[in-house]
Amino acid sequence: MAAITPLWESGTMPLDPRFQVAERKGEAPATNPFTDIFQSAIAAVKETDAEKTELEYMMSTGQLDNPVELVLAANKAQLSVNLLTQLRSRAMDAYNELIRISL
């Protein structure tokens, strides 16, 4: 029995160019503003957490001269996590509202 191939790969079905996958054409994928927002929020969480971890290490080894920097970095990291969770909550609320709409 032969493997099933999608119609768009068999060449028998013409595709609307708007719906073609960019990776198949060798181009960079199209950017989605929604995805960009979440990716930047995740990057901010990673960055602030790395900064906080570095300052914690410096504080524990006695290399940090100003302990207020650690407090500020910890608050900054906490705020970035809160922002990410709020974005997630708002996105889920919006999704649930769309699901409830009856057409």
Secondary structure as UniProt FT lines:
FT   HELIX           7..10
FT   HELIX           17..19
FT   HELIX           22..25
FT   HELIX           33..60
FT   TURN            61..62
FT   HELIX           68..100
//
